[in-house]
Amino acid sequence: MSIFSNRPVSPLLSVFSILFLVFTHISCIPPDVKGTADTQFFDLKGFLEYHIEKLEKQKVSVAKKTILQGIKTEQTLKKINWKDEFAYFYASDINTPQLRDRYQINKTPTQWSFKTESENLIVRQMEIYFESQNDDSFQNVKEIMIVQKDKNVLYENNRALRFKVKNGLLEAYTIIGSENVILNDAQVFQVEGIVIP
């Protein structure tokens, strides 16, 4: 007997069919929708993974400079573990429902800004700049700047992160920071990576 018989379809089956189609359509929404209905934050994790995929496909190199306690090193890297390289950026993702009301959000056609005065949150500020107006897609981002501060009675860590894009591909990234542990000298460090196509 054929499954495509002429028997009438039950109303319950019709409802399930419609719901299946609706959820299937929702799951096909492109992953580069930045503001979520729940948080209105920027999908930093998705943005980083979008760029990592592009960087791996193009097989770029990175001219990397590191300064630690005044000692400067330079090297050109051809094999890069991007998730490790962007660890501080990944740690800055604030796109979670738990943080929904913890940041002041200001959005203009070319800039999104997230700020908090809470000392319990490491990410104190995030700025996203877009190339053109009213386009918040990953492809339109030209720069991201993040300020981190982690402080307690034993230590204080400050970091400024910058991710710069040119022509749709990562151009450079920098991490400038200081780590001050009680009874020890403060350590200042800087990491700069420049992408070589």
N, C-alpha and C positions, 0 to 999 in steps of 0.2 A: 504494500500500500504506500502511495506517495505521501511524503510529508506535506506536499502542497495540495492538500485536499480542499474541497469546497466547503468544509465545515466552518461555521461561524467562529470567529476569534473571540475569546472571552474578554470582557472589559478589563480584567486584572492584567491579562497578558498584554493588552494594548498599552496600559499605563506603564508597565515595565519596559516595553519597547521604546516608548517615548523618553522615559528617564535614561535608558541606555544611550540613546542618540544624543541627548542633552549633555550627559557627562562625557561622552566621547568627544563632542565638539569642544567642551571646556578644556579637556586635556590637550587639545591641539592648539591652544592659544600659544603664540610664540613665547619663548622663555625670556625675551628681552623686554618684557613689560616691567618697568622699574618701580612705579609706585604700586603698592599692594592695597587692596581695599581695607585690610586690617591695620596696617602700620603707616602707610604713606612714606616709608623709608626707601632708600636706594638699595637695590640688590647688589651689594658689593661682591659677594661670593660669586654670583652668576656673571658679573662683569669680569672678574679675574679669570674665571674658567673660560669665558669667551675669548679673552686675549691669549691665554695659554694655548688654546687650540690653534689660534692663528700663528702664534710664535713657533709652535712645533711643526706646523705645516710648512712654514717658510724656512725653517732650519737656520735661524739667525744666530749670530754670535753676540757676546756682550763684552764691552770694554768696562771692566769693573775696577773701581778705585775704593780702597778702604783706608780710613784713618782711625787708629786706635792709640790713645795717649800720645799723640804727636807723631806716631810712626805711620808712614804712608806706604801702602803697597798697591801695585797695579798689575793686572793680569787680563788676558783675553780668554774668555770661556766659550767653548764651542758646544759642550754638553752641559746643559743646565737643568737642574731639578727645579722647575718653576714654582712648584708648591712650597718647597723649602725657601726659595728665594723671596717669595711673597708672604712669608709666614706672618710678619707684622701686619701686613695688609689684611690677610684672612682674619687675624685676631681682632680687627677693627670693625667687623661686620656687626651692625646694630639692627639689622632687619629681622627682628624677632617680636612677637606679640608682647612678650614680657616687658619690652622697653617702650611700648606704645606711648605712654604718657610721660616718659622721662626726659624727652628732648623738646626744646623749642624748635619748631619747624618753620622755615621761611623759604618760599619758592617764588622765583621770578621766571620769566620765559627763558633765561639763559643761565640761571644759577639756583642750586638747591643748597640750603644751609641747615645744619643740625647742630644745636648747641645745648649743653647742660651745665649747671652749676653744681651738680651732685658730685661729692667727693668719693662716692662709692662706685662710680662708673669710670672705667679707664679711658674710654673714648670721650673726650671733652668737646671736640668739635670736628665736624666733617663738612667740607665744601666741595660741591660738584659743579664744574663749569661745562657748559655746552657750546658747541660751535655756532649753531643757529637757534633761532627762537622756536619755542613750542615743539621741540623734538627731544624727548627724553630717552631715546633709544641708546643702546650701548655704542652704536656706530657714531653717534653725535657727541659723545663725551670727549672733551679736549684736555681736561685736567681734573685730578682729585687731590685734595689736600686734607690731611688728617692730623689732629693734635691729640696725643695720648698723655695721660698723667696718672701714675700709680704711686700712692703715697700712704705710708703708715708710720708708726713710731720708730721703725727700724731702718727704713729706706725710702728713697724717693726716686722714681724713674720718670723721665720726660722724653718724649719722642715727637718729632715732626716728620710726617711721611708725605711724599709727593709722587704722583703717578702722572706722567705727561704723555699725551698721545698726539701723533701727527699723521695726517692722511690715513686715519683709521687703524694705525699700528702703534704699539708702544714705542715711544721715542727714548724716554729716560725715566728712571725712578731713583729717588733718594730717600735715605733714612738718616736723620740727624738726631742724636740723643745723648743723654747724660744719665749716669747711674750713680747715685750717692747713697752708700751704705754707711750706717753709723759706725764710727771709729775707723773708717777707711777713707782714703782720698777719693774724690769724685772721679769717675771715668767718663770721658767724653769720646764719642765715636761718630763716624760718618761713613755711610755706604752710598756709593753712586754707581749706577749701571747705565751705560749708554748702548742702545741696541745698534748693531751693525747688520744691516740687511744682507 
